[in-house]
Structures are given as C-alpha cells and as structure tokens.
Amino acid sequence: MTFSLELILVLGTLVTGLIWLGWAVLRRLGSVDRRRSMPWYVDYSRSFFPVLLIVLVLRSFVAEPFRIPSGSMMPTLLVGDFILVNKFSYGVRLPVTRSVILDSGKPERGDVAVFKYPRNPAEDYIKRVIGVPGDVIEFRDRTLYVNGEPQETERLGTYTGVGSGSMMTGALRYREHLGDTPHEILMWEGSPGLSGSVRVPEGHYFMVGDNRDNSNDSRMWGFVSEDLLVGRALFIWLNWDYNGGHWDFSRIGNRIR
C-alpha cells in the first residue's frame, strides 16, 4: 500500500469521524457528563471530519487536479499546466484499494488519460490512448498505423517553445487525425523514431505521448492495464511554469483534446 495523499485523506476521515462519533455515543449513553465541555481533540475532529469527507469524495469519485511536470505531451500540454481529471470516466473506484464499484466507461482511442505508471504505480503518468484492446498498433516510417490503416497527418510548421519547453524549439508540428480526434504532435526532422508492431491485449491500452521523440511511453515499457487507469483529462485550470519562471493565463480553461 502506497503512503499517499489519498491514504492520508482516508485515514484522516476515518480517525476524525470515529472520534466525533465516539464522543456523541458516550454522551447519549450517559457515560460522559453532558455539562462537561468537549475536549479539544473532539472539537477539532468535529470541525475537520466534514471537510475531509467532502474532499475525499470529490477527489476519489468526481475529479482530481494534476500538474504536468514534463514535456512528453507537448504541444497539447505544457510543463506547468495544472489540469482537472474526470475520475468518473473509466469506472468509479474505491480510494486506496482502487477496486471498481461502478463500470462507467472505457478509454477511447484518442483520449488523453491519466494512469499509474506500470513500473511504479506510485507515479501518475499522462499520455494519449493510441490503442484499445484488440488494436494492432504499428509505427513505420514515422507514421502511426492502427489496424493496418495509416493515421493521416498534415505538417503545420515549426514549433517555437517557451519557458521549460523552449528545448523543443525547431521541432516540426503535425496535426494527426486519430479516428475522430485530431490533435497536434511534435517530431524532430531526421530522427529515425521507433518502429515495430504490437497487438493490444484484452484489458490493456497502448499509451503514447504527443511529443513523439521525447516521451517515455508504451513504446518502451508496454501496455497499461485497466486497473491502473485514473481518469480522462478535461481542461487546464492554471499554468505556472516554475522552472521557466512565468505564468500563462491564456491557457486557463483550455479544453484538452
């Protein structure tokens, strides 16, 4: 079990709730003099319990904020983007144990999804869903093929990065049409890229970053199983590139496609 914010919220909610409930039961049974003032720890528990419970429910079952720490999803997401993730998209899960209690949907090809890194589930990763169960995914001559069909791309020009993303200045911008989800990707001219073909097994997904030549993804470490899914990225609610030292208010409210 990973000691995380989620676990802290669960324990905090449980402890404060039990303390408050225990005091109420003791008073009702007459084990505590009703004229006795409430101990400080009970008073604190009574105040914090509803707050912790609300945060736990919202974070576990509705939406959760995340920060983008790397440039693997450029130009769709930049370093310093703060995003909101829909936790209801890929099944409602219990906190900590991550057991599915309601099957509310599956990832679709083209989704930008947050998931637990297969090699270290304590880390959250974000990539684009390139392959769903049963798909044959192939990279050949810098082109993505899905089930034998090349995914259409059109060149848009040269990318100019800012802040922490300035290292990608000079990369080529393309618009890739992955099914019904057009999105931009970056590739370096002259880079050989990765080649190969795989079939996505049942219960798994193939995840790739939009920054095709600068992304640690399924091309290196394999598939993402359903039990590692966290949710679908919705929109950007803040951008603060602390390494680049600037805010970008123009990104606030941008929908993630």
C-alpha positions as a LaTeX table, in Angstrom:
\begin{tabular}{lrrr}
\hline
Residue & $x$ (\AA) & $y$ (\AA) & $z$ (\AA) \\
\hline
Met1 & 0.00 & 0.00 & 0.00 \\
Thr2 & 1.49 & 3.36 & $-1.05$ \\
Phe3 & 1.54 & 6.10 & 1.57 \\
Ser4 & $-0.05$ & 8.88 & $-0.45$ \\
Leu5 & $-2.34$ & 11.87 & $-0.14$ \\
Glu6 & $-5.25$ & 9.54 & $-0.88$ \\
Leu7 & $-4.30$ & 7.29 & 2.03 \\
Ile8 & $-3.81$ & 10.30 & 4.32 \\
Leu9 & $-7.31$ & 11.55 & 3.42 \\
Val10 & $-8.85$ & 8.14 & 4.11 \\
Leu11 & $-7.11$ & 7.77 & 7.47 \\
Gly12 & $-7.84$ & 11.37 & 8.47 \\
Thr13 & $-11.52$ & 11.00 & 7.61 \\
Leu14 & $-11.76$ & 7.68 & 9.46 \\
Val15 & $-9.98$ & 8.87 & 12.63 \\
Thr16 & $-11.83$ & 12.20 & 12.94 \\
Gly17 & $-15.16$ & 10.53 & 12.20 \\
Leu18 & $-14.64$ & 7.83 & 14.83 \\
Ile19 & $-13.56$ & 10.34 & 17.48 \\
Trp20 & $-16.58$ & 12.56 & 16.85 \\
Leu21 & $-18.95$ & 9.58 & 16.71 \\
Gly22 & $-17.47$ & 8.02 & 19.85 \\
Trp23 & $-17.93$ & 11.20 & 21.87 \\
Ala24 & $-21.55$ & 11.54 & 20.66 \\
Val25 & $-22.33$ & 7.92 & 21.61 \\
Leu26 & $-20.75$ & 8.26 & 25.06 \\
Arg27 & $-22.80$ & 11.39 & 25.77 \\
Arg28 & $-26.01$ & 9.73 & 24.63 \\
Leu29 & $-25.34$ & 6.70 & 26.83 \\
Gly30 & $-24.66$ & 8.98 & 29.77 \\
Ser31 & $-21.07$ & 7.81 & 30.13 \\
Val32 & $-19.97$ & 11.43 & 29.86 \\
Asp33 & $-21.42$ & 14.27 & 31.89 \\
Arg34 & $-23.43$ & 16.46 & 29.47 \\
Arg35 & $-22.19$ & 19.54 & 31.32 \\
Arg36 & $-18.60$ & 18.62 & 30.56 \\
Ser37 & $-17.04$ & 20.71 & 27.82 \\
Met38 & $-15.96$ & 18.98 & 24.65 \\
Pro39 & $-12.25$ & 18.01 & 24.65 \\
Trp40 & $-10.07$ & 19.83 & 22.14 \\
Tyr41 & $-9.43$ & 16.73 & 20.06 \\
Val42 & $-13.15$ & 16.06 & 19.71 \\
Asp43 & $-13.77$ & 19.69 & 18.77 \\
Tyr44 & $-11.06$ & 19.54 & 16.09 \\
Ser45 & $-12.43$ & 16.22 & 14.81 \\
Arg46 & $-15.94$ & 17.64 & 14.56 \\
Ser47 & $-14.61$ & 20.56 & 12.52 \\
Phe48 & $-12.29$ & 18.62 & 10.20 \\
Phe49 & $-14.37$ & 15.49 & 9.55 \\
Pro50 & $-16.94$ & 17.01 & 7.11 \\
Val51 & $-14.20$ & 18.89 & 5.24 \\
Leu52 & $-12.04$ & 15.79 & 4.87 \\
Leu53 & $-15.05$ & 13.70 & 3.83 \\
Ile54 & $-16.09$ & 16.16 & 1.11 \\
Val55 & $-12.53$ & 16.41 & $-0.27$ \\
Leu56 & $-12.16$ & 12.61 & $-0.21$ \\
Val57 & $-15.44$ & 12.02 & $-2.05$ \\
Leu58 & $-14.76$ & 14.69 & $-4.69$ \\
Arg59 & $-11.17$ & 13.59 & $-5.25$ \\
Ser60 & $-11.96$ & 9.87 & $-5.35$ \\
Phe61 & $-15.19$ & 9.79 & $-7.35$ \\
Val62 & $-15.60$ & 13.08 & $-9.24$ \\
Ala63 & $-12.45$ & 14.97 & $-10.25$ \\
Glu64 & $-8.84$ & 15.37 & $-9.22$ \\
Pro65 & $-6.26$ & 18.07 & $-10.05$ \\
Phe66 & $-2.87$ & 17.14 & $-11.50$ \\
Arg67 & 0.23 & 19.09 & $-12.51$ \\
Ile68 & 2.14 & 18.39 & $-15.73$ \\
Pro69 & 5.83 & 18.01 & $-14.76$ \\
Ser70 & 7.37 & 17.14 & $-18.15$ \\
Gly71 & 7.14 & 17.94 & $-21.84$ \\
Ser72 & 6.12 & 14.48 & $-23.06$ \\
Met73 & 2.65 & 15.70 & $-24.09$ \\
Met74 & 3.75 & 18.88 & $-25.87$ \\
Pro75 & 2.26 & 20.72 & $-27.66$ \\
Thr76 & $-1.09$ & 19.59 & $-26.21$ \\
Leu77 & 0.08 & 20.04 & $-22.62$ \\
Leu78 & 2.97 & 22.17 & $-21.44$ \\
Val79 & 5.21 & 21.97 & $-18.40$ \\
Gly80 & 3.41 & 23.78 & $-15.60$ \\
Asp81 & $-0.14$ & 23.10 & $-16.80$ \\
Phe82 & $-2.49$ & 22.27 & $-13.96$ \\
Ile83 & $-5.28$ & 20.06 & $-15.24$ \\
Leu84 & $-8.52$ & 18.61 & $-13.96$ \\
Val85 & $-9.13$ & 14.89 & $-14.48$ \\
Asn86 & $-12.56$ & 13.27 & $-14.63$ \\
Lys87 & $-12.43$ & 10.31 & $-12.19$ \\
Phe88 & $-15.84$ & 9.07 & $-13.37$ \\
Ser89 & $-14.76$ & 8.35 & $-16.97$ \\
Tyr90 & $-13.15$ & 4.93 & $-16.62$ \\
Gly91 & $-15.00$ & 3.37 & $-13.72$ \\
Val92 & $-15.73$ & 4.55 & $-10.18$ \\
Arg93 & $-13.06$ & 3.14 & $-7.86$ \\
Leu94 & $-12.69$ & 2.92 & $-4.11$ \\
Pro95 & $-9.82$ & 5.03 & $-2.75$ \\
Val96 & $-6.54$ & 3.28 & $-1.92$ \\
Thr97 & $-7.67$ & $-0.23$ & $-2.97$ \\
Arg98 & $-8.77$ & 1.07 & $-6.41$ \\
Ser99 & $-11.44$ & $-1.61$ & $-6.67$ \\
Val100 & $-14.08$ & $-0.78$ & $-9.31$ \\
Ile101 & $-17.54$ & $-0.35$ & $-7.80$ \\
Leu102 & $-19.24$ & 1.06 & $-10.91$ \\
Asp103 & $-18.28$ & 0.48 & $-14.54$ \\
Ser104 & $-18.90$ & 3.93 & $-16.02$ \\
Gly105 & $-16.93$ & 3.67 & $-19.27$ \\
Lys106 & $-13.73$ & 2.70 & $-21.06$ \\
Pro107 & $-10.96$ & 4.75 & $-22.66$ \\
Glu108 & $-11.49$ & 5.55 & $-26.32$ \\
Arg109 & $-8.80$ & 5.91 & $-28.94$ \\
Gly110 & $-7.59$ & 9.50 & $-28.85$ \\
Asp111 & $-8.39$ & 10.18 & $-25.16$ \\
Val112 & $-5.77$ & 11.94 & $-23.06$ \\
Ala113 & $-5.67$ & 9.72 & $-19.98$ \\
Val114 & $-4.00$ & 9.73 & $-16.58$ \\
Phe115 & $-2.85$ & 6.37 & $-15.24$ \\
Lys116 & $-0.48$ & 4.77 & $-12.77$ \\
Tyr117 & 2.95 & 4.09 & $-14.26$ \\
Pro118 & 3.13 & 0.28 & $-14.69$ \\
Arg119 & 6.72 & 0.10 & $-13.44$ \\
Asn120 & 5.99 & 2.25 & $-10.38$ \\
Pro121 & 2.28 & 2.67 & $-9.53$ \\
Ala122 & 3.17 & 5.42 & $-7.05$ \\
Glu123 & 3.75 & 7.71 & $-10.08$ \\
Asp124 & 1.00 & 9.22 & $-12.21$ \\
Tyr125 & 1.57 & 9.44 & $-15.97$ \\
Ile126 & $-0.44$ & 11.17 & $-18.68$ \\
Lys127 & $-0.43$ & 10.08 & $-22.33$ \\
Arg128 & $-2.76$ & 9.72 & $-25.30$ \\
Val129 & $-4.64$ & 6.46 & $-25.83$ \\
Ile130 & $-3.36$ & 5.19 & $-29.17$ \\
Gly131 & $-4.55$ & 1.61 & $-28.97$ \\
Val132 & $-7.53$ & $-0.05$ & $-27.27$ \\
Pro133 & $-7.96$ & $-3.81$ & $-26.68$ \\
Gly134 & $-7.67$ & $-5.78$ & $-29.92$ \\
Asp135 & $-5.97$ & $-3.00$ & $-31.91$ \\
Val136 & $-2.83$ & $-3.68$ & $-33.92$ \\
Ile137 & $-0.52$ & $-0.68$ & $-33.45$ \\
Glu138 & 2.40 & $-0.12$ & $-35.79$ \\
Phe139 & 4.94 & 2.65 & $-36.23$ \\
Arg140 & 6.54 & 2.62 & $-39.67$ \\
Asp141 & 8.49 & 5.40 & $-41.40$ \\
Arg142 & 7.42 & 7.87 & $-38.71$ \\
Thr143 & 3.75 & 7.10 & $-39.38$ \\
Leu144 & 1.26 & 5.60 & $-36.95$ \\
Tyr145 & $-0.82$ & 2.71 & $-38.28$ \\
Val146 & $-3.90$ & 1.46 & $-36.44$ \\
Asn147 & $-5.23$ & $-1.90$ & $-37.63$ \\
Gly148 & $-3.27$ & $-1.51$ & $-40.83$ \\
Glu149 & $-4.62$ & 1.97 & $-41.60$ \\
Pro150 & $-2.16$ & 4.91 & $-41.64$ \\
Gln151 & $-3.35$ & 7.80 & $-39.48$ \\
Glu152 & $-3.49$ & 10.95 & $-41.58$ \\
Thr153 & $-1.04$ & 13.73 & $-40.69$ \\
Glu154 & $-0.52$ & 17.22 & $-42.06$ \\
Arg155 & 2.50 & 19.40 & $-41.47$ \\
Leu156 & 1.74 & 22.70 & $-39.74$ \\
Gly157 & 5.17 & 24.27 & $-39.47$ \\
Thr158 & 7.97 & 24.64 & $-36.95$ \\
Tyr159 & 7.34 & 24.72 & $-33.23$ \\
Thr160 & 8.52 & 27.57 & $-31.02$ \\
Gly161 & 8.68 & 26.61 & $-27.36$ \\
Val162 & 8.53 & 28.87 & $-24.32$ \\
Gly163 & 9.87 & 28.51 & $-20.79$ \\
Ser164 & 10.72 & 24.93 & $-19.91$ \\
Gly165 & 9.51 & 23.88 & $-23.36$ \\
Ser166 & 12.00 & 26.04 & $-25.23$ \\
Met167 & 14.19 & 22.98 & $-25.78$ \\
Met168 & 11.61 & 21.82 & $-28.33$ \\
Thr169 & 12.01 & 24.93 & $-30.48$ \\
Gly170 & 12.69 & 23.82 & $-34.02$ \\
Ala171 & 10.70 & 20.60 & $-33.84$ \\
Leu172 & 8.12 & 20.01 & $-36.56$ \\
Arg173 & 4.43 & 20.41 & $-35.77$ \\
Tyr174 & 1.95 & 18.00 & $-37.28$ \\
Arg175 & $-1.78$ & 17.56 & $-36.97$ \\
Glu176 & $-2.55$ & 13.88 & $-36.59$ \\
His177 & $-6.05$ & 12.54 & $-37.21$ \\
Leu178 & $-6.52$ & 9.62 & $-34.84$ \\
Gly179 & $-10.02$ & 8.48 & $-35.62$ \\
Asp180 & $-12.32$ & 11.38 & $-34.79$ \\
Thr181 & $-9.73$ & 13.09 & $-32.59$ \\
Pro182 & $-7.40$ & 15.47 & $-34.46$ \\
His183 & $-4.53$ & 16.69 & $-32.30$ \\
Glu184 & $-1.07$ & 18.15 & $-32.69$ \\
Ile185 & 2.16 & 16.21 & $-32.27$ \\
Leu186 & 5.86 & 17.12 & $-32.38$ \\
Met187 & 8.63 & 15.27 & $-34.17$ \\
Trp188 & 12.26 & 16.09 & $-34.89$ \\
Glu189 & 13.21 & 16.20 & $-38.54$ \\
Gly190 & 15.68 & 13.45 & $-39.41$ \\
Ser191 & 15.02 & 11.45 & $-36.25$ \\
Pro192 & 14.64 & 7.73 & $-37.05$ \\
Gly193 & 11.89 & 7.26 & $-34.46$ \\
Leu194 & 10.78 & 3.89 & $-33.16$ \\
Ser195 & 9.41 & 1.14 & $-35.37$ \\
Gly196 & 7.50 & $-2.03$ & $-34.66$ \\
Ser197 & 4.07 & $-3.64$ & $-34.47$ \\
Val198 & 2.10 & $-4.94$ & $-31.47$ \\
Arg199 & $-1.40$ & $-6.19$ & $-30.74$ \\
Val200 & $-3.06$ & $-4.69$ & $-27.68$ \\
Pro201 & $-4.28$ & $-7.50$ & $-25.36$ \\
Glu202 & $-7.67$ & $-7.55$ & $-23.69$ \\
Gly203 & $-7.91$ & $-5.32$ & $-20.64$ \\
His204 & $-4.94$ & $-3.19$ & $-21.71$ \\
Tyr205 & $-4.19$ & 0.04 & $-23.57$ \\
Phe206 & $-1.32$ & 1.45 & $-25.62$ \\
Met207 & $-0.34$ & 4.97 & $-24.46$ \\
Val208 & 1.93 & 7.36 & $-26.37$ \\
Gly209 & 2.97 & 10.99 & $-25.76$ \\
Asp210 & 2.24 & 13.70 & $-28.32$ \\
Asn211 & 5.90 & 14.72 & $-28.14$ \\
Arg212 & 6.79 & 11.63 & $-30.15$ \\
Asp213 & 10.57 & 11.84 & $-29.91$ \\
Asn214 & 10.66 & 12.85 & $-26.26$ \\
Ser215 & 8.22 & 10.60 & $-24.41$ \\
Asn216 & 8.66 & 7.62 & $-22.11$ \\
Asp217 & 5.60 & 5.59 & $-23.04$ \\
Ser218 & 4.17 & 2.23 & $-24.15$ \\
Arg219 & 6.73 & 2.00 & $-26.94$ \\
Met220 & 9.36 & 1.50 & $-24.21$ \\
Trp221 & 7.61 & $-0.27$ & $-21.34$ \\
Gly222 & 4.50 & $-1.88$ & $-22.79$ \\
Phe223 & 0.78 & $-1.73$ & $-22.11$ \\
Val224 & $-1.31$ & $-0.12$ & $-19.36$ \\
Ser225 & $-3.82$ & $-2.44$ & $-17.67$ \\
Glu226 & $-7.33$ & $-1.30$ & $-16.80$ \\
Asp227 & $-6.67$ & $-1.42$ & $-13.06$ \\
Leu228 & $-4.05$ & 1.34 & $-13.45$ \\
Leu229 & $-6.40$ & 3.85 & $-15.09$ \\
Val230 & $-7.11$ & 7.04 & $-13.13$ \\
Gly231 & $-9.26$ & 9.21 & $-15.38$ \\
Arg232 & $-9.67$ & 11.33 & $-18.51$ \\
Ala233 & $-8.04$ & 14.78 & $-18.74$ \\
Leu234 & $-10.68$ & 17.50 & $-19.08$ \\
Phe235 & $-9.23$ & 21.01 & $-19.13$ \\
Ile236 & $-6.41$ & 23.27 & $-17.96$ \\
Trp237 & $-7.28$ & 25.38 & $-14.93$ \\
Leu238 & $-3.89$ & 27.06 & $-14.39$ \\
Asn239 & $-0.43$ & 27.32 & $-15.93$ \\
Trp240 & 2.61 & 28.16 & $-13.85$ \\
Asp241 & 5.95 & 27.13 & $-15.31$ \\
Tyr242 & 8.05 & 27.45 & $-12.15$ \\
Asn243 & 11.24 & 26.35 & $-13.94$ \\
Gly244 & 10.65 & 28.82 & $-16.77$ \\
Gly245 & 9.56 & 31.44 & $-14.25$ \\
His246 & 6.31 & 32.63 & $-15.82$ \\
Trp247 & 2.53 & 32.33 & $-15.78$ \\
Asp248 & 0.44 & 31.80 & $-18.93$ \\
Phe249 & $-3.11$ & 32.91 & $-18.23$ \\
Ser250 & $-4.13$ & 32.32 & $-21.85$ \\
Arg251 & $-4.13$ & 28.55 & $-21.21$ \\
Ile252 & $-6.69$ & 28.72 & $-18.39$ \\
Gly253 & $-9.90$ & 27.00 & $-19.38$ \\
Asn254 & $-8.45$ & 25.31 & $-22.48$ \\
Arg255 & $-10.15$ & 22.01 & $-23.16$ \\
Ile256 & $-7.82$ & 19.03 & $-23.56$ \\
Arg257 & $-8.38$ & 17.20 & $-26.86$ \\
\hline
\end{tabular}
